[in-house]
Amino acid sequence: MTDLENTFLYGYGDFYDLAVQKIYGDLELISKEIKEFISFYGDFNFENHESWTQINKNVKNKLPENLKLLKVKYY
C-alpha cells in the first residue's frame, strides 16, 4: 500500500474510535466512507486470483485520482 492509502486507513481507524466514543462523527458516515474507500479494490476476489497482477496495475493507475478526490472531500 502507498503512504497515502495507509494514511486514509489509519485516519478511518481514528475516526471510527472517535465515533464509537461519541466524541466526533457518526458510525453510519464512517461506514459509508470506508465502503467508498475499499470499493477501489472491488475487482479483487479469490476466484480471479490469477488476474490480480493486472487488477493491481489497473488499481494503481486509477488510485491517485480516486485518492485525490477523497482527500479533497475529507481533508
PDB file with one MODEL, atoms N, CA, C and O in Angstrom:
MODEL        1
ATOM      1  N   MET A   1       0.841  -1.183   0.000  1.00  0.00           N
ATOM      2  CA  MET A   1       0.000   0.000   0.000  1.00  0.00           C
ATOM      3  C   MET A   1       0.883   1.243   0.000  1.00  0.00           C
ATOM      4  O   MET A   1       1.989   1.252   0.541  1.00  0.00           O
ATOM      5  N   THR A   2       0.363   2.275  -0.617  1.00  0.00           N
ATOM      6  CA  THR A   2       1.093   3.529  -0.655  1.00  0.00           C
ATOM      7  C   THR A   2       0.954   4.251   0.689  1.00  0.00           C
ATOM      8  O   THR A   2       0.106   3.906   1.512  1.00  0.00           O
ATOM      9  N   ASP A   3       1.799   5.249   0.889  1.00  0.00           N
ATOM     10  CA  ASP A   3       1.703   6.044   2.119  1.00  0.00           C
ATOM     11  C   ASP A   3       0.331   6.706   2.244  1.00  0.00           C
ATOM     12  O   ASP A   3      -0.238   6.777   3.334  1.00  0.00           O
ATOM     13  N   LEU A   4      -0.188   7.185   1.120  1.00  0.00           N
ATOM     14  CA  LEU A   4      -1.487   7.856   1.167  1.00  0.00           C
ATOM     15  C   LEU A   4      -2.607   6.868   1.499  1.00  0.00           C
ATOM     16  O   LEU A   4      -3.525   7.208   2.245  1.00  0.00           O
ATOM     17  N   GLU A   5      -2.543   5.647   0.952  1.00  0.00           N
ATOM     18  CA  GLU A   5      -3.530   4.631   1.300  1.00  0.00           C
ATOM     19  C   GLU A   5      -3.475   4.337   2.799  1.00  0.00           C
ATOM     20  O   GLU A   5      -4.510   4.265   3.463  1.00  0.00           O
ATOM     21  N   ASN A   6      -2.280   4.170   3.318  1.00  0.00           N
ATOM     22  CA  ASN A   6      -2.123   3.916   4.754  1.00  0.00           C
ATOM     23  C   ASN A   6      -2.653   5.069   5.584  1.00  0.00           C
ATOM     24  O   ASN A   6      -3.278   4.854   6.623  1.00  0.00           O
ATOM     25  N   THR A   7      -2.408   6.280   5.138  1.00  0.00           N
ATOM     26  CA  THR A   7      -2.912   7.450   5.857  1.00  0.00           C
ATOM     27  C   THR A   7      -4.428   7.413   5.948  1.00  0.00           C
ATOM     28  O   THR A   7      -4.999   7.661   7.011  1.00  0.00           O
ATOM     29  N   PHE A   8      -5.083   7.105   4.830  1.00  0.00           N
ATOM     30  CA  PHE A   8      -6.543   7.004   4.846  1.00  0.00           C
ATOM     31  C   PHE A   8      -7.004   5.906   5.800  1.00  0.00           C
ATOM     32  O   PHE A   8      -7.931   6.116   6.582  1.00  0.00           O
ATOM     33  N   LEU A   9      -6.368   4.745   5.741  1.00  0.00           N
ATOM     34  CA  LEU A   9      -6.788   3.640   6.605  1.00  0.00           C
ATOM     35  C   LEU A   9      -6.620   3.973   8.081  1.00  0.00           C
ATOM     36  O   LEU A   9      -7.525   3.729   8.878  1.00  0.00           O
ATOM     37  N   TYR A  10      -5.471   4.530   8.450  1.00  0.00           N
ATOM     38  CA  TYR A  10      -5.268   4.912   9.849  1.00  0.00           C
ATOM     39  C   TYR A  10      -6.240   6.016  10.253  1.00  0.00           C
ATOM     40  O   TYR A  10      -6.734   6.031  11.381  1.00  0.00           O
ATOM     41  N   GLY A  11      -6.514   6.934   9.339  1.00  0.00           N
ATOM     42  CA  GLY A  11      -7.471   8.005   9.623  1.00  0.00           C
ATOM     43  C   GLY A  11      -8.855   7.457   9.888  1.00  0.00           C
ATOM     44  O   GLY A  11      -9.543   7.902  10.806  1.00  0.00           O
ATOM     45  N   TYR A  12      -9.268   6.481   9.076  1.00  0.00           N
ATOM     46  CA  TYR A  12     -10.577   5.873   9.302  1.00  0.00           C
ATOM     47  C   TYR A  12     -10.617   5.170  10.652  1.00  0.00           C
ATOM     48  O   TYR A  12     -11.639   5.189  11.338  1.00  0.00           O
ATOM     49  N   GLY A  13      -9.509   4.552  11.031  1.00  0.00           N
ATOM     50  CA  GLY A  13      -9.450   3.915  12.351  1.00  0.00           C
ATOM     51  C   GLY A  13      -9.642   4.926  13.460  1.00  0.00           C
ATOM     52  O   GLY A  13     -10.369   4.682  14.423  1.00  0.00           O
ATOM     53  N   ASP A  14      -8.984   6.064  13.316  1.00  0.00           N
ATOM     54  CA  ASP A  14      -9.127   7.129  14.317  1.00  0.00           C
ATOM     55  C   ASP A  14     -10.559   7.672  14.346  1.00  0.00           C
ATOM     56  O   ASP A  14     -11.140   7.861  15.415  1.00  0.00           O
ATOM     57  N   PHE A  15     -11.118   7.921  13.152  1.00  0.00           N
ATOM     58  CA  PHE A  15     -12.485   8.436  13.086  1.00  0.00           C
ATOM     59  C   PHE A  15     -13.479   7.436  13.663  1.00  0.00           C
ATOM     60  O   PHE A  15     -14.446   7.828  14.315  1.00  0.00           O
ATOM     61  N   TYR A  16     -13.247   6.146  13.429  1.00  0.00           N
ATOM     62  CA  TYR A  16     -14.114   5.107  13.983  1.00  0.00           C
ATOM     63  C   TYR A  16     -14.084   5.160  15.512  1.00  0.00           C
ATOM     64  O   TYR A  16     -15.129   5.146  16.163  1.00  0.00           O
ATOM     65  N   ASP A  17     -12.874   5.221  16.075  1.00  0.00           N
ATOM     66  CA  ASP A  17     -12.742   5.284  17.532  1.00  0.00           C
ATOM     67  C   ASP A  17     -13.464   6.498  18.109  1.00  0.00           C
ATOM     68  O   ASP A  17     -14.143   6.393  19.130  1.00  0.00           O
ATOM     69  N   LEU A  18     -13.320   7.640  17.461  1.00  0.00           N
ATOM     70  CA  LEU A  18     -13.985   8.853  17.934  1.00  0.00           C
ATOM     71  C   LEU A  18     -15.504   8.732  17.841  1.00  0.00           C
ATOM     72  O   LEU A  18     -16.223   9.192  18.728  1.00  0.00           O
ATOM     73  N   ALA A  19     -15.990   8.111  16.764  1.00  0.00           N
ATOM     74  CA  ALA A  19     -17.438   7.947  16.605  1.00  0.00           C
ATOM     75  C   ALA A  19     -17.997   6.976  17.640  1.00  0.00           C
ATOM     76  O   ALA A  19     -19.069   7.215  18.196  1.00  0.00           O
ATOM     77  N   VAL A  20     -17.280   5.883  17.904  1.00  0.00           N
ATOM     78  CA  VAL A  20     -17.736   4.904  18.894  1.00  0.00           C
ATOM     79  C   VAL A  20     -17.823   5.549  20.273  1.00  0.00           C
ATOM     80  O   VAL A  20     -18.743   5.268  21.041  1.00  0.00           O
ATOM     81  N   GLN A  21     -16.865   6.410  20.578  1.00  0.00           N
ATOM     82  CA  GLN A  21     -16.844   7.083  21.874  1.00  0.00           C
ATOM     83  C   GLN A  21     -17.767   8.302  21.906  1.00  0.00           C
ATOM     84  O   GLN A  21     -17.856   8.996  22.919  1.00  0.00           O
ATOM     85  N   LYS A  22     -18.451   8.555  20.789  1.00  0.00           N
ATOM     86  CA  LYS A  22     -19.373   9.686  20.652  1.00  0.00           C
ATOM     87  C   LYS A  22     -18.686  11.032  20.897  1.00  0.00           C
ATOM     88  O   LYS A  22     -19.280  11.969  21.431  1.00  0.00           O
ATOM     89  N   ILE A  23     -17.425  11.095  20.492  1.00  0.00           N
ATOM     90  CA  ILE A  23     -16.667  12.344  20.604  1.00  0.00           C
ATOM     91  C   ILE A  23     -16.838  13.169  19.336  1.00  0.00           C
ATOM     92  O   ILE A  23     -17.021  14.385  19.389  1.00  0.00           O
ATOM     93  N   TYR A  24     -16.776  12.482  18.183  1.00  0.00           N
ATOM     94  CA  TYR A  24     -16.861  13.183  16.904  1.00  0.00           C
ATOM     95  C   TYR A  24     -17.333  12.206  15.828  1.00  0.00           C
ATOM     96  O   TYR A  24     -16.898  11.054  15.799  1.00  0.00           O
ATOM     97  N   GLY A  25     -18.209  12.658  14.959  1.00  0.00           N
ATOM     98  CA  GLY A  25     -18.654  11.859  13.832  1.00  0.00           C
ATOM     99  C   GLY A  25     -19.715  10.839  14.215  1.00  0.00           C
ATOM    100  O   GLY A  25     -20.160  10.762  15.360  1.00  0.00           O
ATOM    101  N   ASP A  26     -20.101  10.059  13.210  1.00  0.00           N
ATOM    102  CA  ASP A  26     -21.063   9.004  13.489  1.00  0.00           C
ATOM    103  C   ASP A  26     -20.706   7.756  12.689  1.00  0.00           C
ATOM    104  O   ASP A  26     -20.099   7.827  11.620  1.00  0.00           O
ATOM    105  N   LEU A  27     -21.099   6.618  13.238  1.00  0.00           N
ATOM    106  CA  LEU A  27     -20.698   5.334  12.672  1.00  0.00           C
ATOM    107  C   LEU A  27     -21.259   5.114  11.272  1.00  0.00           C
ATOM    108  O   LEU A  27     -20.596   4.495  10.439  1.00  0.00           O
ATOM    109  N   GLU A  28     -22.441   5.595  10.998  1.00  0.00           N
ATOM    110  CA  GLU A  28     -23.034   5.417   9.671  1.00  0.00           C
ATOM    111  C   GLU A  28     -22.198   6.122   8.604  1.00  0.00           C
ATOM    112  O   GLU A  28     -21.952   5.564   7.535  1.00  0.00           O
ATOM    113  N   LEU A  29     -21.768   7.341   8.894  1.00  0.00           N
ATOM    114  CA  LEU A  29     -20.942   8.087   7.945  1.00  0.00           C
ATOM    115  C   LEU A  29     -19.574   7.423   7.773  1.00  0.00           C
ATOM    116  O   LEU A  29     -19.083   7.303   6.651  1.00  0.00           O
ATOM    117  N   ILE A  30     -18.967   6.999   8.860  1.00  0.00           N
ATOM    118  CA  ILE A  30     -17.666   6.325   8.783  1.00  0.00           C
ATOM    119  C   ILE A  30     -17.798   5.050   7.951  1.00  0.00           C
ATOM    120  O   ILE A  30     -16.938   4.759   7.120  1.00  0.00           O
ATOM    121  N   SER A  31     -18.862   4.295   8.171  1.00  0.00           N
ATOM    122  CA  SER A  31     -19.097   3.072   7.405  1.00  0.00           C
ATOM    123  C   SER A  31     -19.195   3.380   5.915  1.00  0.00           C
ATOM    124  O   SER A  31     -18.613   2.674   5.092  1.00  0.00           O
ATOM    125  N   LYS A  32     -19.927   4.426   5.573  1.00  0.00           N
ATOM    126  CA  LYS A  32     -20.078   4.828   4.168  1.00  0.00           C
ATOM    127  C   LYS A  32     -18.724   5.198   3.567  1.00  0.00           C
ATOM    128  O   LYS A  32     -18.417   4.806   2.442  1.00  0.00           O
ATOM    129  N   GLU A  33     -17.920   5.946   4.308  1.00  0.00           N
ATOM    130  CA  GLU A  33     -16.620   6.386   3.811  1.00  0.00           C
ATOM    131  C   GLU A  33     -15.672   5.209   3.618  1.00  0.00           C
ATOM    132  O   GLU A  33     -14.933   5.161   2.634  1.00  0.00           O
ATOM    133  N   ILE A  34     -15.688   4.270   4.538  1.00  0.00           N
ATOM    134  CA  ILE A  34     -14.809   3.101   4.424  1.00  0.00           C
ATOM    135  C   ILE A  34     -15.233   2.253   3.226  1.00  0.00           C
ATOM    136  O   ILE A  34     -14.382   1.769   2.479  1.00  0.00           O
ATOM    137  N   LYS A  35     -16.530   2.070   3.039  1.00  0.00           N
ATOM    138  CA  LYS A  35     -17.014   1.305   1.885  1.00  0.00           C
ATOM    139  C   LYS A  35     -16.604   1.980   0.581  1.00  0.00           C
ATOM    140  O   LYS A  35     -16.245   1.305  -0.384  1.00  0.00           O
ATOM    141  N   GLU A  36     -16.657   3.304   0.551  1.00  0.00           N
ATOM    142  CA  GLU A  36     -16.228   4.038  -0.640  1.00  0.00           C
ATOM    143  C   GLU A  36     -14.745   3.792  -0.902  1.00  0.00           C
ATOM    144  O   GLU A  36     -14.342   3.565  -2.042  1.00  0.00           O
ATOM    145  N   PHE A  37     -13.941   3.837   0.147  1.00  0.00           N
ATOM    146  CA  PHE A  37     -12.508   3.629   0.004  1.00  0.00           C
ATOM    147  C   PHE A  37     -12.202   2.212  -0.487  1.00  0.00           C
ATOM    148  O   PHE A  37     -11.423   2.043  -1.425  1.00  0.00           O
ATOM    149  N   ILE A  38     -12.799   1.204   0.126  1.00  0.00           N
ATOM    150  CA  ILE A  38     -12.461  -0.170  -0.258  1.00  0.00           C
ATOM    151  C   ILE A  38     -13.080  -0.557  -1.605  1.00  0.00           C
ATOM    152  O   ILE A  38     -12.690  -1.564  -2.196  1.00  0.00           O
ATOM    153  N   SER A  39     -14.028   0.225  -2.089  1.00  0.00           N
ATOM    154  CA  SER A  39     -14.594  -0.077  -3.409  1.00  0.00           C
ATOM    155  C   SER A  39     -13.537   0.009  -4.503  1.00  0.00           C
ATOM    156  O   SER A  39     -13.699  -0.590  -5.566  1.00  0.00           O
ATOM    157  N   PHE A  40     -12.455   0.748  -4.255  1.00  0.00           N
ATOM    158  CA  PHE A  40     -11.364   0.831  -5.230  1.00  0.00           C
ATOM    159  C   PHE A  40     -10.758  -0.545  -5.498  1.00  0.00           C
ATOM    160  O   PHE A  40     -10.172  -0.775  -6.556  1.00  0.00           O
ATOM    161  N   TYR A  41     -10.899  -1.444  -4.550  1.00  0.00           N
ATOM    162  CA  TYR A  41     -10.274  -2.766  -4.625  1.00  0.00           C
ATOM    163  C   TYR A  41     -11.304  -3.863  -4.921  1.00  0.00           C
ATOM    164  O   TYR A  41     -11.011  -5.049  -4.766  1.00  0.00           O
ATOM    165  N   GLY A  42     -12.497  -3.470  -5.341  1.00  0.00           N
ATOM    166  CA  GLY A  42     -13.608  -4.390  -5.523  1.00  0.00           C
ATOM    167  C   GLY A  42     -13.401  -5.465  -6.570  1.00  0.00           C
ATOM    168  O   GLY A  42     -14.087  -6.486  -6.542  1.00  0.00           O
ATOM    169  N   ASP A  43     -12.479  -5.263  -7.490  1.00  0.00           N
ATOM    170  CA  ASP A  43     -12.253  -6.279  -8.527  1.00  0.00           C
ATOM    171  C   ASP A  43     -11.460  -7.471  -8.019  1.00  0.00           C
ATOM    172  O   ASP A  43     -11.431  -8.513  -8.673  1.00  0.00           O
ATOM    173  N   PHE A  44     -10.818  -7.339  -6.869  1.00  0.00           N
ATOM    174  CA  PHE A  44     -10.068  -8.458  -6.302  1.00  0.00           C
ATOM    175  C   PHE A  44     -11.032  -9.441  -5.633  1.00  0.00           C
ATOM    176  O   PHE A  44     -11.901  -9.038  -4.860  1.00  0.00           O
ATOM    177  N   ASN A  45     -10.874 -10.713  -5.931  1.00  0.00           N
ATOM    178  CA  ASN A  45     -11.593 -11.750  -5.215  1.00  0.00           C
ATOM    179  C   ASN A  45     -10.826 -13.064  -5.362  1.00  0.00           C
ATOM    180  O   ASN A  45      -9.910 -13.167  -6.178  1.00  0.00           O
ATOM    181  N   PHE A  46     -11.198 -14.052  -4.579  1.00  0.00           N
ATOM    182  CA  PHE A  46     -10.455 -15.311  -4.574  1.00  0.00           C
ATOM    183  C   PHE A  46     -10.681 -16.132  -5.843  1.00  0.00           C
ATOM    184  O   PHE A  46      -9.898 -17.032  -6.146  1.00  0.00           O
ATOM    185  N   GLU A  47     -11.712 -15.837  -6.560  1.00  0.00           N
ATOM    186  CA  GLU A  47     -11.984 -16.587  -7.781  1.00  0.00           C
ATOM    187  C   GLU A  47     -11.176 -16.099  -8.975  1.00  0.00           C
ATOM    188  O   GLU A  47     -11.062 -16.815  -9.970  1.00  0.00           O
ATOM    189  N   ASN A  48     -10.613 -14.895  -8.898  1.00  0.00           N
ATOM    190  CA  ASN A  48      -9.835 -14.372 -10.019  1.00  0.00           C
ATOM    191  C   ASN A  48      -8.378 -14.088  -9.633  1.00  0.00           C
ATOM    192  O   ASN A  48      -7.750 -13.191 -10.196  1.00  0.00           O
ATOM    193  N   HIS A  49      -7.857 -14.834  -8.697  1.00  0.00           N
ATOM    194  CA  HIS A  49      -6.502 -14.580  -8.201  1.00  0.00           C
ATOM    195  C   HIS A  49      -5.459 -14.583  -9.311  1.00  0.00           C
ATOM    196  O   HIS A  49      -4.428 -13.921  -9.191  1.00  0.00           O
ATOM    197  N   GLU A  50      -5.710 -15.315 -10.382  1.00  0.00           N
ATOM    198  CA  GLU A  50      -4.746 -15.336 -11.484  1.00  0.00           C
ATOM    199  C   GLU A  50      -4.695 -13.986 -12.215  1.00  0.00           C
ATOM    200  O   GLU A  50      -3.755 -13.728 -12.966  1.00  0.00           O
ATOM    201  N   SER A  51      -5.678 -13.144 -12.004  1.00  0.00           N
ATOM    202  CA  SER A  51      -5.734 -11.820 -12.640  1.00  0.00           C
ATOM    203  C   SER A  51      -5.291 -10.691 -11.722  1.00  0.00           C
ATOM    204  O   SER A  51      -5.321  -9.526 -12.120  1.00  0.00           O
ATOM    205  N   TRP A  52      -4.883 -11.013 -10.509  1.00  0.00           N
ATOM    206  CA  TRP A  52      -4.568  -9.973  -9.539  1.00  0.00           C
ATOM    207  C   TRP A  52      -3.459  -9.032  -9.997  1.00  0.00           C
ATOM    208  O   TRP A  52      -3.496  -7.839  -9.694  1.00  0.00           O
ATOM    209  N   THR A  53      -2.489  -9.546 -10.711  1.00  0.00           N
ATOM    210  CA  THR A  53      -1.396  -8.673 -11.174  1.00  0.00           C
ATOM    211  C   THR A  53      -1.943  -7.573 -12.076  1.00  0.00           C
ATOM    212  O   THR A  53      -1.594  -6.404 -11.913  1.00  0.00           O
ATOM    213  N   GLN A  54      -2.790  -7.939 -13.016  1.00  0.00           N
ATOM    214  CA  GLN A  54      -3.379  -6.944 -13.917  1.00  0.00           C
ATOM    215  C   GLN A  54      -4.339  -6.027 -13.169  1.00  0.00           C
ATOM    216  O   GLN A  54      -4.351  -4.817 -13.396  1.00  0.00           O
ATOM    217  N   ILE A  55      -5.137  -6.595 -12.286  1.00  0.00           N
ATOM    218  CA  ILE A  55      -6.073  -5.784 -11.495  1.00  0.00           C
ATOM    219  C   ILE A  55      -5.297  -4.777 -10.655  1.00  0.00           C
ATOM    220  O   ILE A  55      -5.693  -3.617 -10.546  1.00  0.00           O
ATOM    221  N   ASN A  56      -4.197  -5.220 -10.065  1.00  0.00           N
ATOM    222  CA  ASN A  56      -3.371  -4.326  -9.252  1.00  0.00           C
ATOM    223  C   ASN A  56      -2.825  -3.177 -10.089  1.00  0.00           C
ATOM    224  O   ASN A  56      -2.777  -2.039  -9.621  1.00  0.00           O
ATOM    225  N   LYS A  57      -2.413  -3.460 -11.319  1.00  0.00           N
ATOM    226  CA  LYS A  57      -1.938  -2.388 -12.203  1.00  0.00           C
ATOM    227  C   LYS A  57      -3.058  -1.396 -12.490  1.00  0.00           C
ATOM    228  O   LYS A  57      -2.843  -0.184 -12.486  1.00  0.00           O
ATOM    229  N   ASN A  58      -4.254  -1.920 -12.740  1.00  0.00           N
ATOM    230  CA  ASN A  58      -5.395  -1.033 -13.000  1.00  0.00           C
ATOM    231  C   ASN A  58      -5.715  -0.167 -11.784  1.00  0.00           C
ATOM    232  O   ASN A  58      -5.976   1.029 -11.913  1.00  0.00           O
ATOM    233  N   VAL A  59      -5.692  -0.784 -10.606  1.00  0.00           N
ATOM    234  CA  VAL A  59      -5.961  -0.034  -9.374  1.00  0.00           C
ATOM    235  C   VAL A  59      -4.903   1.046  -9.189  1.00  0.00           C
ATOM    236  O   VAL A  59      -5.227   2.192  -8.879  1.00  0.00           O
ATOM    237  N   LYS A  60      -3.641   0.682  -9.378  1.00  0.00           N
ATOM    238  CA  LYS A  60      -2.565   1.670  -9.199  1.00  0.00           C
ATOM    239  C   LYS A  60      -2.703   2.831 -10.171  1.00  0.00           C
ATOM    240  O   LYS A  60      -2.374   3.968  -9.831  1.00  0.00           O
ATOM    241  N   ASN A  61      -3.188   2.556 -11.379  1.00  0.00           N
ATOM    242  CA  ASN A  61      -3.375   3.633 -12.354  1.00  0.00           C
ATOM    243  C   ASN A  61      -4.511   4.565 -11.956  1.00  0.00           C
ATOM    244  O   ASN A  61      -4.415   5.776 -12.153  1.00  0.00           O
ATOM    245  N   LYS A  62      -5.588   4.013 -11.397  1.00  0.00           N
ATOM    246  CA  LYS A  62      -6.758   4.818 -11.017  1.00  0.00           C
ATOM    247  C   LYS A  62      -6.641   5.395  -9.611  1.00  0.00           C
ATOM    248  O   LYS A  62      -7.289   6.392  -9.292  1.00  0.00           O
ATOM    249  N   LEU A  63      -5.823   4.776  -8.776  1.00  0.00           N
ATOM    250  CA  LEU A  63      -5.782   5.136  -7.362  1.00  0.00           C
ATOM    251  C   LEU A  63      -5.414   6.589  -7.083  1.00  0.00           C
ATOM    252  O   LEU A  63      -6.072   7.226  -6.261  1.00  0.00           O
ATOM    253  N   PRO A  64      -4.390   7.140  -7.733  1.00  0.00           N
ATOM    254  CA  PRO A  64      -4.055   8.536  -7.395  1.00  0.00           C
ATOM    255  C   PRO A  64      -5.229   9.496  -7.575  1.00  0.00           C
ATOM    256  O   PRO A  64      -5.454  10.364  -6.732  1.00  0.00           O
ATOM    257  N   GLU A  65      -5.972   9.347  -8.661  1.00  0.00           N
ATOM    258  CA  GLU A  65      -7.110  10.237  -8.882  1.00  0.00           C
ATOM    259  C   GLU A  65      -8.213   9.981  -7.860  1.00  0.00           C
ATOM    260  O   GLU A  65      -8.809  10.924  -7.340  1.00  0.00           O
ATOM    261  N   ASN A  66      -8.487   8.713  -7.572  1.00  0.00           N
ATOM    262  CA  ASN A  66      -9.512   8.389  -6.576  1.00  0.00           C
ATOM    263  C   ASN A  66      -9.141   8.929  -5.208  1.00  0.00           C
ATOM    264  O   ASN A  66      -9.985   9.494  -4.513  1.00  0.00           O
ATOM    265  N   LEU A  67      -7.890   8.762  -4.815  1.00  0.00           N
ATOM    266  CA  LEU A  67      -7.458   9.260  -3.504  1.00  0.00           C
ATOM    267  C   LEU A  67      -7.448  10.776  -3.462  1.00  0.00           C
ATOM    268  O   LEU A  67      -7.730  11.378  -2.426  1.00  0.00           O
ATOM    269  N   LYS A  68      -7.122  11.394  -4.589  1.00  0.00           N
ATOM    270  CA  LYS A  68      -7.149  12.860  -4.636  1.00  0.00           C
ATOM    271  C   LYS A  68      -8.575  13.360  -4.393  1.00  0.00           C
ATOM    272  O   LYS A  68      -8.780  14.335  -3.669  1.00  0.00           O
ATOM    273  N   LEU A  69      -9.556  12.691  -5.000  1.00  0.00           N
ATOM    274  CA  LEU A  69     -10.948  13.085  -4.790  1.00  0.00           C
ATOM    275  C   LEU A  69     -11.366  12.887  -3.332  1.00  0.00           C
ATOM    276  O   LEU A  69     -12.063  13.730  -2.766  1.00  0.00           O
ATOM    277  N   LEU A  70     -10.947  11.785  -2.730  1.00  0.00           N
ATOM    278  CA  LEU A  70     -11.255  11.562  -1.318  1.00  0.00           C
ATOM    279  C   LEU A  70     -10.563  12.581  -0.421  1.00  0.00           C
ATOM    280  O   LEU A  70     -11.141  13.061   0.554  1.00  0.00           O
ATOM    281  N   LYS A  71      -9.323  12.903  -0.761  1.00  0.00           N
ATOM    282  CA  LYS A  71      -8.570  13.860   0.049  1.00  0.00           C
ATOM    283  C   LYS A  71      -9.260  15.224   0.034  1.00  0.00           C
ATOM    284  O   LYS A  71      -9.374  15.875   1.072  1.00  0.00           O
ATOM    285  N   VAL A  72      -9.712  15.650  -1.127  1.00  0.00           N
ATOM    286  CA  VAL A  72     -10.420  16.931  -1.236  1.00  0.00           C
ATOM    287  C   VAL A  72     -11.722  16.870  -0.442  1.00  0.00           C
ATOM    288  O   VAL A  72     -12.110  17.842   0.205  1.00  0.00           O
ATOM    289  N   LYS A  73     -12.386  15.732  -0.496  1.00  0.00           N
ATOM    290  CA  LYS A  73     -13.688  15.574   0.160  1.00  0.00           C
ATOM    291  C   LYS A  73     -13.567  15.585   1.682  1.00  0.00           C
ATOM    292  O   LYS A  73     -14.437  16.126   2.364  1.00  0.00           O
ATOM    293  N   TYR A  74     -12.506  14.997   2.220  1.00  0.00           N
ATOM    294  CA  TYR A  74     -12.428  14.786   3.666  1.00  0.00           C
ATOM    295  C   TYR A  74     -11.353  15.591   4.390  1.00  0.00           C
ATOM    296  O   TYR A  74     -11.319  15.598   5.621  1.00  0.00           O
ATOM    297  N   TYR A  75     -10.490  16.256   3.663  1.00  0.00           N
ATOM    298  CA  TYR A  75      -9.429  16.990   4.370  1.00  0.00           C
ATOM    299  C   TYR A  75      -9.512  18.458   4.092  1.00  0.00           C
ATOM    300  O   TYR A  75      -8.700  19.230   4.603  1.00  0.00           O
TER     301      TYR A  75
ENDMDL
END
